[in-house]
Amino acid sequence: MDENMGKDKPLILVTNDDGYQAKGIRSLIEAMKGLGEIIVFAPDIHRSGMSSAISTSHPLRARVYHHEEGLTAYSCNGTPVDCVKLALNEFLPRNPDLLVSGINHGSNAGISVIYSGTMGAAIEGCIFEVPSIGFSLCDFSSDADFRVAGSLARRLAAEVLMKGLPRGVCLNVNVPSGEIKGVRMTTQTEGKWVNEYQRSKDGSGRDVFWMTGNFENWQADNQDNDEWALANGYAAVVPVKIDLTAYDFLPELKTWNL
């Protein structure tokens, strides 16, 4: 890696969980061009739903799959968080000025932020004190139209490069498919996934279970949350904290007789 890379302009790390060949990350790379030097470090295959998983039982490998002026792209055999850790520890000359993850094929709103590999990567960047943003488009199709999401990603990235983010805070950005009415700064919707598995049979007649389910929204009428924004045609930006301490419960916990 060129030790002078990023000294004269911002250094941007791009990653995702859908794999380096996904249309979403290609759209995100294009959206970042011109904002700084770009390093891509992405999984070699689809690794959605990995959250903050790391690899401990096998070695990691990375290879350059594309290089042009201002852009070097690697694929890695690890999880999204592996990609971020390896890039920051071994491949980048310094901490980047920005980490962007995505653009994910499918929503990561509500409680999905907990399971998301896209957001796992953004949260890992946040742990390393890199301003980090995860982007998702509410469209699972492989040929989804990322133009609107890409345009928003560029505008938001430029804003974060200029203003930064508070320590310990990253952004979870979800964009509805099609044209959008605007952008809303929202909270995470309270709710959970239910009916999460579909039972079927394999070729030997044994039970197998496929991940499925639907989101049970506990705040359907709350216009300040991300699911309401998406359902009503707005992109939703949620500030996410890496500190999971329940400070409001801590005083009561201290009164327990243990």
ChimeraX commands (.cxc) that place a marker at each C-alpha (Angstrom):
marker #1 position 0.00,0.00,0.00 radius 0.5
marker #1 position 1.28,3.47,-0.90 radius 0.5
marker #1 position 2.23,5.17,2.38 radius 0.5
marker #1 position 1.37,8.56,0.87 radius 0.5
marker #1 position -2.17,7.52,0.03 radius 0.5
marker #1 position -4.81,9.75,1.57 radius 0.5
marker #1 position -2.40,12.45,2.81 radius 0.5
marker #1 position -3.65,15.10,0.41 radius 0.5
marker #1 position -7.31,14.11,0.31 radius 0.5
marker #1 position -9.74,12.03,2.35 radius 0.5
marker #1 position -9.22,8.28,2.58 radius 0.5
marker #1 position -12.48,6.32,2.24 radius 0.5
marker #1 position -12.95,2.64,3.11 radius 0.5
marker #1 position -15.82,0.88,1.32 radius 0.5
marker #1 position -17.22,-2.51,2.34 radius 0.5
marker #1 position -20.47,-4.51,2.36 radius 0.5
marker #1 position -21.99,-7.88,3.26 radius 0.5
marker #1 position -23.44,-8.89,-0.13 radius 0.5
marker #1 position -20.00,-9.61,-1.60 radius 0.5
marker #1 position -17.63,-7.60,-3.75 radius 0.5
marker #1 position -19.53,-8.40,-6.96 radius 0.5
marker #1 position -22.91,-7.08,-5.74 radius 0.5
marker #1 position -24.50,-4.23,-7.65 radius 0.5
marker #1 position -24.98,-2.31,-4.42 radius 0.5
marker #1 position -21.29,-1.98,-3.60 radius 0.5
marker #1 position -20.47,-1.11,-7.21 radius 0.5
marker #1 position -23.01,1.71,-6.96 radius 0.5
marker #1 position -21.52,2.87,-3.65 radius 0.5
marker #1 position -18.01,2.91,-5.10 radius 0.5
marker #1 position -19.20,5.07,-7.98 radius 0.5
marker #1 position -20.95,7.39,-5.53 radius 0.5
marker #1 position -17.70,7.89,-3.56 radius 0.5
marker #1 position -15.50,8.69,-6.57 radius 0.5
marker #1 position -14.17,12.21,-6.43 radius 0.5
marker #1 position -14.64,12.52,-2.67 radius 0.5
marker #1 position -11.25,11.00,-1.86 radius 0.5
marker #1 position -8.91,8.04,-2.26 radius 0.5
marker #1 position -10.97,4.85,-2.13 radius 0.5
marker #1 position -10.01,1.47,-0.69 radius 0.5
marker #1 position -12.57,-1.31,-1.11 radius 0.5
marker #1 position -12.34,-4.30,1.20 radius 0.5
marker #1 position -15.34,-6.60,0.79 radius 0.5
marker #1 position -16.27,-10.27,1.31 radius 0.5
marker #1 position -15.55,-12.65,-1.55 radius 0.5
marker #1 position -19.06,-14.12,-1.31 radius 0.5
marker #1 position -22.49,-13.16,0.03 radius 0.5
marker #1 position -22.24,-12.88,3.83 radius 0.5
marker #1 position -25.48,-11.23,4.92 radius 0.5
marker #1 position -26.79,-11.53,8.47 radius 0.5
marker #1 position -23.30,-11.81,9.94 radius 0.5
marker #1 position -23.77,-8.92,12.36 radius 0.5
marker #1 position -20.36,-8.44,14.08 radius 0.5
marker #1 position -19.14,-12.00,13.53 radius 0.5
marker #1 position -15.39,-12.56,13.21 radius 0.5
marker #1 position -13.38,-15.53,11.93 radius 0.5
marker #1 position -11.31,-17.36,14.54 radius 0.5
marker #1 position -10.96,-20.89,13.13 radius 0.5
marker #1 position -9.39,-20.19,9.73 radius 0.5
marker #1 position -6.86,-17.70,8.34 radius 0.5
marker #1 position -7.95,-14.69,6.32 radius 0.5
marker #1 position -6.83,-14.04,2.78 radius 0.5
marker #1 position -7.21,-10.97,0.60 radius 0.5
marker #1 position -6.47,-10.23,-3.03 radius 0.5
marker #1 position -6.63,-7.17,-5.25 radius 0.5
marker #1 position -9.37,-7.58,-7.84 radius 0.5
marker #1 position -9.32,-4.08,-9.30 radius 0.5
marker #1 position -6.98,-1.12,-9.39 radius 0.5
marker #1 position -7.20,2.29,-11.01 radius 0.5
marker #1 position -6.01,5.75,-10.08 radius 0.5
marker #1 position -7.55,6.68,-6.73 radius 0.5
marker #1 position -9.13,3.24,-6.21 radius 0.5
marker #1 position -7.81,-0.11,-5.00 radius 0.5
marker #1 position -10.27,-2.92,-4.39 radius 0.5
marker #1 position -9.73,-6.13,-2.41 radius 0.5
marker #1 position -11.87,-9.19,-1.84 radius 0.5
marker #1 position -11.48,-11.15,1.39 radius 0.5
marker #1 position -12.62,-14.60,2.53 radius 0.5
marker #1 position -13.90,-13.24,5.85 radius 0.5
marker #1 position -17.01,-11.62,7.28 radius 0.5
marker #1 position -17.80,-7.91,6.85 radius 0.5
marker #1 position -16.21,-7.18,10.23 radius 0.5
marker #1 position -13.17,-9.28,9.29 radius 0.5
marker #1 position -12.84,-7.09,6.21 radius 0.5
marker #1 position -12.88,-3.90,8.26 radius 0.5
marker #1 position -10.48,-5.23,10.90 radius 0.5
marker #1 position -8.01,-6.59,8.36 radius 0.5
marker #1 position -8.10,-3.43,6.25 radius 0.5
marker #1 position -7.55,-1.14,9.23 radius 0.5
marker #1 position -4.87,-3.31,10.87 radius 0.5
marker #1 position -2.85,-4.48,7.88 radius 0.5
marker #1 position -3.65,-2.76,4.60 radius 0.5
marker #1 position -4.43,0.92,5.13 radius 0.5
marker #1 position -1.62,3.41,5.82 radius 0.5
marker #1 position -3.74,5.15,8.46 radius 0.5
marker #1 position -7.26,5.31,9.82 radius 0.5
marker #1 position -9.58,6.38,7.00 radius 0.5
marker #1 position -11.56,9.60,7.17 radius 0.5
marker #1 position -14.77,7.72,6.37 radius 0.5
marker #1 position -16.12,4.18,6.22 radius 0.5
marker #1 position -19.18,3.44,4.09 radius 0.5
marker #1 position -20.88,0.04,4.05 radius 0.5
marker #1 position -23.42,-1.20,1.50 radius 0.5
marker #1 position -25.42,-0.38,-0.42 radius 0.5
marker #1 position -27.25,-3.39,1.00 radius 0.5
marker #1 position -29.83,-5.28,-1.04 radius 0.5
marker #1 position -32.75,-5.06,1.42 radius 0.5
marker #1 position -33.76,-3.02,4.45 radius 0.5
marker #1 position -31.79,-2.89,7.68 radius 0.5
marker #1 position -34.32,-0.77,9.54 radius 0.5
marker #1 position -35.68,-1.48,13.00 radius 0.5
marker #1 position -34.21,-4.40,14.94 radius 0.5
marker #1 position -32.49,-5.67,11.77 radius 0.5
marker #1 position -29.60,-3.37,12.70 radius 0.5
marker #1 position -28.67,-6.05,15.26 radius 0.5
marker #1 position -28.36,-8.83,12.65 radius 0.5
marker #1 position -27.03,-6.83,9.72 radius 0.5
marker #1 position -23.56,-7.50,8.33 radius 0.5
marker #1 position -23.77,-4.12,6.62 radius 0.5
marker #1 position -24.23,-2.40,9.96 radius 0.5
marker #1 position -21.81,-4.76,11.69 radius 0.5
marker #1 position -19.11,-3.35,9.42 radius 0.5
marker #1 position -20.20,0.24,10.10 radius 0.5
marker #1 position -20.25,-0.38,13.85 radius 0.5
marker #1 position -16.75,-1.87,13.66 radius 0.5
marker #1 position -15.53,1.26,11.92 radius 0.5
marker #1 position -17.14,3.27,14.69 radius 0.5
marker #1 position -15.24,1.22,17.29 radius 0.5
marker #1 position -12.02,2.25,15.52 radius 0.5
marker #1 position -13.18,5.89,15.74 radius 0.5
marker #1 position -13.76,6.14,12.00 radius 0.5
marker #1 position -16.89,8.10,10.99 radius 0.5
marker #1 position -19.02,5.29,9.57 radius 0.5
marker #1 position -22.28,4.95,7.64 radius 0.5
marker #1 position -24.26,1.88,6.61 radius 0.5
marker #1 position -26.52,2.22,3.56 radius 0.5
marker #1 position -29.41,-0.09,2.61 radius 0.5
marker #1 position -31.99,-0.06,-0.17 radius 0.5
marker #1 position -35.40,-1.64,0.47 radius 0.5
marker #1 position -35.14,-3.84,-2.59 radius 0.5
marker #1 position -33.77,-7.40,-2.50 radius 0.5
marker #1 position -33.58,-7.87,-6.28 radius 0.5
marker #1 position -30.14,-8.33,-7.80 radius 0.5
marker #1 position -30.88,-5.71,-10.48 radius 0.5
marker #1 position -32.30,-3.09,-8.09 radius 0.5
marker #1 position -32.01,0.56,-9.09 radius 0.5
marker #1 position -29.47,2.15,-6.75 radius 0.5
marker #1 position -29.36,5.60,-8.34 radius 0.5
marker #1 position -31.38,7.40,-5.66 radius 0.5
marker #1 position -29.61,5.59,-2.82 radius 0.5
marker #1 position -26.24,6.29,-4.43 radius 0.5
marker #1 position -27.01,9.99,-4.77 radius 0.5
marker #1 position -28.02,10.18,-1.12 radius 0.5
marker #1 position -24.92,8.22,-0.10 radius 0.5
marker #1 position -22.69,10.74,-1.85 radius 0.5
marker #1 position -24.41,13.74,-0.26 radius 0.5
marker #1 position -24.33,12.23,3.21 radius 0.5
marker #1 position -20.72,11.08,2.85 radius 0.5
marker #1 position -19.68,14.59,1.85 radius 0.5
marker #1 position -21.52,15.99,4.86 radius 0.5
marker #1 position -19.84,13.54,7.26 radius 0.5
marker #1 position -16.41,14.22,5.74 radius 0.5
marker #1 position -16.98,17.91,6.41 radius 0.5
marker #1 position -18.65,17.72,9.85 radius 0.5
marker #1 position -17.66,14.34,11.27 radius 0.5
marker #1 position -19.72,12.27,13.71 radius 0.5
marker #1 position -19.66,12.11,17.51 radius 0.5
marker #1 position -17.36,9.51,19.04 radius 0.5
marker #1 position -19.18,6.20,19.39 radius 0.5
marker #1 position -21.94,7.10,16.90 radius 0.5
marker #1 position -22.46,5.78,13.36 radius 0.5
marker #1 position -25.38,6.15,10.96 radius 0.5
marker #1 position -27.87,3.55,9.73 radius 0.5
marker #1 position -29.39,4.80,6.46 radius 0.5
marker #1 position -32.30,3.03,4.76 radius 0.5
marker #1 position -33.79,4.13,1.46 radius 0.5
marker #1 position -37.14,3.02,0.00 radius 0.5
marker #1 position -37.16,1.81,-3.60 radius 0.5
marker #1 position -38.11,4.30,-6.31 radius 0.5
marker #1 position -38.19,8.05,-5.91 radius 0.5
marker #1 position -38.19,9.44,-2.38 radius 0.5
marker #1 position -40.05,12.37,-0.82 radius 0.5
marker #1 position -37.04,13.42,1.20 radius 0.5
marker #1 position -34.85,12.39,4.12 radius 0.5
marker #1 position -35.96,12.08,7.75 radius 0.5
marker #1 position -33.73,11.82,10.82 radius 0.5
marker #1 position -35.46,9.14,12.87 radius 0.5
marker #1 position -35.30,6.69,15.75 radius 0.5
marker #1 position -35.05,2.92,15.41 radius 0.5
marker #1 position -38.49,1.32,15.32 radius 0.5
marker #1 position -39.35,-0.92,18.26 radius 0.5
marker #1 position -40.46,-4.38,17.18 radius 0.5
marker #1 position -39.21,-7.87,16.40 radius 0.5
marker #1 position -39.24,-10.53,13.71 radius 0.5
marker #1 position -41.91,-13.23,14.12 radius 0.5
marker #1 position -42.80,-16.47,12.27 radius 0.5
marker #1 position -39.13,-16.66,11.42 radius 0.5
marker #1 position -38.90,-20.18,9.98 radius 0.5
marker #1 position -40.70,-22.17,7.34 radius 0.5
marker #1 position -40.61,-25.94,7.83 radius 0.5
marker #1 position -40.18,-28.21,4.84 radius 0.5
marker #1 position -38.64,-31.60,3.98 radius 0.5
marker #1 position -35.34,-32.52,2.41 radius 0.5
marker #1 position -34.89,-35.32,-0.15 radius 0.5
marker #1 position -34.83,-37.90,2.64 radius 0.5
marker #1 position -38.06,-36.65,4.23 radius 0.5
marker #1 position -36.30,-35.02,7.17 radius 0.5
marker #1 position -37.38,-31.66,8.54 radius 0.5
marker #1 position -35.46,-28.59,7.37 radius 0.5
marker #1 position -36.12,-24.97,8.28 radius 0.5
marker #1 position -35.79,-21.93,6.01 radius 0.5
marker #1 position -35.36,-18.41,7.36 radius 0.5
marker #1 position -38.41,-16.28,6.58 radius 0.5
marker #1 position -40.67,-14.21,8.87 radius 0.5
marker #1 position -42.23,-10.78,9.04 radius 0.5
marker #1 position -41.53,-7.72,11.14 radius 0.5
marker #1 position -43.92,-7.06,14.03 radius 0.5
marker #1 position -44.02,-3.28,14.34 radius 0.5
marker #1 position -44.77,-2.10,17.88 radius 0.5
marker #1 position -44.84,1.58,16.85 radius 0.5
marker #1 position -46.77,1.66,13.59 radius 0.5
marker #1 position -48.20,5.13,14.29 radius 0.5
marker #1 position -44.95,6.71,15.48 radius 0.5
marker #1 position -43.93,9.16,12.77 radius 0.5
marker #1 position -40.48,9.63,14.29 radius 0.5
marker #1 position -39.19,6.12,13.56 radius 0.5
marker #1 position -37.48,4.57,10.55 radius 0.5
marker #1 position -40.18,2.09,9.54 radius 0.5
marker #1 position -42.79,4.88,9.35 radius 0.5
marker #1 position -40.46,6.99,7.22 radius 0.5
marker #1 position -39.78,4.15,4.79 radius 0.5
marker #1 position -43.46,3.19,4.54 radius 0.5
marker #1 position -44.27,6.79,3.66 radius 0.5
marker #1 position -41.64,7.30,0.99 radius 0.5
marker #1 position -38.80,8.87,2.98 radius 0.5
marker #1 position -35.23,7.75,3.47 radius 0.5
marker #1 position -34.48,7.21,7.15 radius 0.5
marker #1 position -31.24,8.13,8.92 radius 0.5
marker #1 position -30.81,6.68,12.43 radius 0.5
marker #1 position -27.83,7.58,14.64 radius 0.5
marker #1 position -26.63,4.35,16.26 radius 0.5
marker #1 position -24.51,4.17,19.42 radius 0.5
marker #1 position -21.99,1.40,20.11 radius 0.5
marker #1 position -22.34,1.81,23.89 radius 0.5
marker #1 position -25.15,-0.62,24.83 radius 0.5
marker #1 position -25.23,0.31,28.52 radius 0.5
marker #1 position -28.79,0.85,29.86 radius 0.5
marker #1 position -27.92,3.97,31.84 radius 0.5
marker #1 position -31.53,4.56,32.89 radius 0.5
marker #1 position -31.61,1.14,34.63 radius 0.5
marker #1 position -28.16,1.32,36.19 radius 0.5
marker #1 position -29.22,3.23,39.37 radius 0.5
marker #1 position -31.89,0.63,40.14 radius 0.5
marker #1 position -29.51,-2.23,39.41 radius 0.5
marker #1 position -27.09,-0.82,41.97 radius 0.5
marker #1 position -29.75,-1.20,44.67 radius 0.5
marker #1 position -29.96,-4.97,44.21 radius 0.5
marker #1 position -28.81,-6.97,47.22 radius 0.5
marker #1 position -26.09,-9.09,45.68 radius 0.5
marker link #1:1,2 radius 0.2
marker link #1:2,3 radius 0.2
marker link #1:3,4 radius 0.2
marker link #1:4,5 radius 0.2
marker link #1:5,6 radius 0.2
marker link #1:6,7 radius 0.2
marker link #1:7,8 radius 0.2
marker link #1:8,9 radius 0.2
marker link #1:9,10 radius 0.2
marker link #1:10,11 radius 0.2
marker link #1:11,12 radius 0.2
marker link #1:12,13 radius 0.2
marker link #1:13,14 radius 0.2
marker link #1:14,15 radius 0.2
marker link #1:15,16 radius 0.2
marker link #1:16,17 radius 0.2
marker link #1:17,18 radius 0.2
marker link #1:18,19 radius 0.2
marker link #1:19,20 radius 0.2
marker link #1:20,21 radius 0.2
marker link #1:21,22 radius 0.2
marker link #1:22,23 radius 0.2
marker link #1:23,24 radius 0.2
marker link #1:24,25 radius 0.2
marker link #1:25,26 radius 0.2
marker link #1:26,27 radius 0.2
marker link #1:27,28 radius 0.2
marker link #1:28,29 radius 0.2
marker link #1:29,30 radius 0.2
marker link #1:30,31 radius 0.2
marker link #1:31,32 radius 0.2
marker link #1:32,33 radius 0.2
marker link #1:33,34 radius 0.2
marker link #1:34,35 radius 0.2
marker link #1:35,36 radius 0.2
marker link #1:36,37 radius 0.2
marker link #1:37,38 radius 0.2
marker link #1:38,39 radius 0.2
marker link #1:39,40 radius 0.2
marker link #1:40,41 radius 0.2
marker link #1:41,42 radius 0.2
marker link #1:42,43 radius 0.2
marker link #1:43,44 radius 0.2
marker link #1:44,45 radius 0.2
marker link #1:45,46 radius 0.2
marker link #1:46,47 radius 0.2
marker link #1:47,48 radius 0.2
marker link #1:48,49 radius 0.2
marker link #1:49,50 radius 0.2
marker link #1:50,51 radius 0.2
marker link #1:51,52 radius 0.2
marker link #1:52,53 radius 0.2
marker link #1:53,54 radius 0.2
marker link #1:54,55 radius 0.2
marker link #1:55,56 radius 0.2
marker link #1:56,57 radius 0.2
marker link #1:57,58 radius 0.2
marker link #1:58,59 radius 0.2
marker link #1:59,60 radius 0.2
marker link #1:60,61 radius 0.2
marker link #1:61,62 radius 0.2
marker link #1:62,63 radius 0.2
marker link #1:63,64 radius 0.2
marker link #1:64,65 radius 0.2
marker link #1:65,66 radius 0.2
marker link #1:66,67 radius 0.2
marker link #1:67,68 radius 0.2
marker link #1:68,69 radius 0.2
marker link #1:69,70 radius 0.2
marker link #1:70,71 radius 0.2
marker link #1:71,72 radius 0.2
marker link #1:72,73 radius 0.2
marker link #1:73,74 radius 0.2
marker link #1:74,75 radius 0.2
marker link #1:75,76 radius 0.2
marker link #1:76,77 radius 0.2
marker link #1:77,78 radius 0.2
marker link #1:78,79 radius 0.2
marker link #1:79,80 radius 0.2
marker link #1:80,81 radius 0.2
marker link #1:81,82 radius 0.2
marker link #1:82,83 radius 0.2
marker link #1:83,84 radius 0.2
marker link #1:84,85 radius 0.2
marker link #1:85,86 radius 0.2
marker link #1:86,87 radius 0.2
marker link #1:87,88 radius 0.2
marker link #1:88,89 radius 0.2
marker link #1:89,90 radius 0.2
marker link #1:90,91 radius 0.2
marker link #1:91,92 radius 0.2
marker link #1:92,93 radius 0.2
marker link #1:93,94 radius 0.2
marker link #1:94,95 radius 0.2
marker link #1:95,96 radius 0.2
marker link #1:96,97 radius 0.2
marker link #1:97,98 radius 0.2
marker link #1:98,99 radius 0.2
marker link #1:99,100 radius 0.2
marker link #1:100,101 radius 0.2
marker link #1:101,102 radius 0.2
marker link #1:102,103 radius 0.2
marker link #1:103,104 radius 0.2
marker link #1:104,105 radius 0.2
marker link #1:105,106 radius 0.2
marker link #1:106,107 radius 0.2
marker link #1:107,108 radius 0.2
marker link #1:108,109 radius 0.2
marker link #1:109,110 radius 0.2
marker link #1:110,111 radius 0.2
marker link #1:111,112 radius 0.2
marker link #1:112,113 radius 0.2
marker link #1:113,114 radius 0.2
marker link #1:114,115 radius 0.2
marker link #1:115,116 radius 0.2
marker link #1:116,117 radius 0.2
marker link #1:117,118 radius 0.2
marker link #1:118,119 radius 0.2
marker link #1:119,120 radius 0.2
marker link #1:120,121 radius 0.2
marker link #1:121,122 radius 0.2
marker link #1:122,123 radius 0.2
marker link #1:123,124 radius 0.2
marker link #1:124,125 radius 0.2
marker link #1:125,126 radius 0.2
marker link #1:126,127 radius 0.2
marker link #1:127,128 radius 0.2
marker link #1:128,129 radius 0.2
marker link #1:129,130 radius 0.2
marker link #1:130,131 radius 0.2
marker link #1:131,132 radius 0.2
marker link #1:132,133 radius 0.2
marker link #1:133,134 radius 0.2
marker link #1:134,135 radius 0.2
marker link #1:135,136 radius 0.2
marker link #1:136,137 radius 0.2
marker link #1:137,138 radius 0.2
marker link #1:138,139 radius 0.2
marker link #1:139,140 radius 0.2
marker link #1:140,141 radius 0.2
marker link #1:141,142 radius 0.2
marker link #1:142,143 radius 0.2
marker link #1:143,144 radius 0.2
marker link #1:144,145 radius 0.2
marker link #1:145,146 radius 0.2
marker link #1:146,147 radius 0.2
marker link #1:147,148 radius 0.2
marker link #1:148,149 radius 0.2
marker link #1:149,150 radius 0.2
marker link #1:150,151 radius 0.2
marker link #1:151,152 radius 0.2
marker link #1:152,153 radius 0.2
marker link #1:153,154 radius 0.2
marker link #1:154,155 radius 0.2
marker link #1:155,156 radius 0.2
marker link #1:156,157 radius 0.2
marker link #1:157,158 radius 0.2
marker link #1:158,159 radius 0.2
marker link #1:159,160 radius 0.2
marker link #1:160,161 radius 0.2
marker link #1:161,162 radius 0.2
marker link #1:162,163 radius 0.2
marker link #1:163,164 radius 0.2
marker link #1:164,165 radius 0.2
marker link #1:165,166 radius 0.2
marker link #1:166,167 radius 0.2
marker link #1:167,168 radius 0.2
marker link #1:168,169 radius 0.2
marker link #1:169,170 radius 0.2
marker link #1:170,171 radius 0.2
marker link #1:171,172 radius 0.2
marker link #1:172,173 radius 0.2
marker link #1:173,174 radius 0.2
marker link #1:174,175 radius 0.2
marker link #1:175,176 radius 0.2
marker link #1:176,177 radius 0.2
marker link #1:177,178 radius 0.2
marker link #1:178,179 radius 0.2
marker link #1:179,180 radius 0.2
marker link #1:180,181 radius 0.2
marker link #1:181,182 radius 0.2
marker link #1:182,183 radius 0.2
marker link #1:183,184 radius 0.2
marker link #1:184,185 radius 0.2
marker link #1:185,186 radius 0.2
marker link #1:186,187 radius 0.2
marker link #1:187,188 radius 0.2
marker link #1:188,189 radius 0.2
marker link #1:189,190 radius 0.2
marker link #1:190,191 radius 0.2
marker link #1:191,192 radius 0.2
marker link #1:192,193 radius 0.2
marker link #1:193,194 radius 0.2
marker link #1:194,195 radius 0.2
marker link #1:195,196 radius 0.2
marker link #1:196,197 radius 0.2
marker link #1:197,198 radius 0.2
marker link #1:198,199 radius 0.2
marker link #1:199,200 radius 0.2
marker link #1:200,201 radius 0.2
marker link #1:201,202 radius 0.2
marker link #1:202,203 radius 0.2
marker link #1:203,204 radius 0.2
marker link #1:204,205 radius 0.2
marker link #1:205,206 radius 0.2
marker link #1:206,207 radius 0.2
marker link #1:207,208 radius 0.2
marker link #1:208,209 radius 0.2
marker link #1:209,210 radius 0.2
marker link #1:210,211 radius 0.2
marker link #1:211,212 radius 0.2
marker link #1:212,213 radius 0.2
marker link #1:213,214 radius 0.2
marker link #1:214,215 radius 0.2
marker link #1:215,216 radius 0.2
marker link #1:216,217 radius 0.2
marker link #1:217,218 radius 0.2
marker link #1:218,219 radius 0.2
marker link #1:219,220 radius 0.2
marker link #1:220,221 radius 0.2
marker link #1:221,222 radius 0.2
marker link #1:222,223 radius 0.2
marker link #1:223,224 radius 0.2
marker link #1:224,225 radius 0.2
marker link #1:225,226 radius 0.2
marker link #1:226,227 radius 0.2
marker link #1:227,228 radius 0.2
marker link #1:228,229 radius 0.2
marker link #1:229,230 radius 0.2
marker link #1:230,231 radius 0.2
marker link #1:231,232 radius 0.2
marker link #1:232,233 radius 0.2
marker link #1:233,234 radius 0.2
marker link #1:234,235 radius 0.2
marker link #1:235,236 radius 0.2
marker link #1:236,237 radius 0.2
marker link #1:237,238 radius 0.2
marker link #1:238,239 radius 0.2
marker link #1:239,240 radius 0.2
marker link #1:240,241 radius 0.2
marker link #1:241,242 radius 0.2
marker link #1:242,243 radius 0.2
marker link #1:243,244 radius 0.2
marker link #1:244,245 radius 0.2
marker link #1:245,246 radius 0.2
marker link #1:246,247 radius 0.2
marker link #1:247,248 radius 0.2
marker link #1:248,249 radius 0.2
marker link #1:249,250 radius 0.2
marker link #1:250,251 radius 0.2
marker link #1:251,252 radius 0.2
marker link #1:252,253 radius 0.2
marker link #1:253,254 radius 0.2
marker link #1:254,255 radius 0.2
marker link #1:255,256 radius 0.2
marker link #1:256,257 radius 0.2
marker link #1:257,258 radius 0.2
view
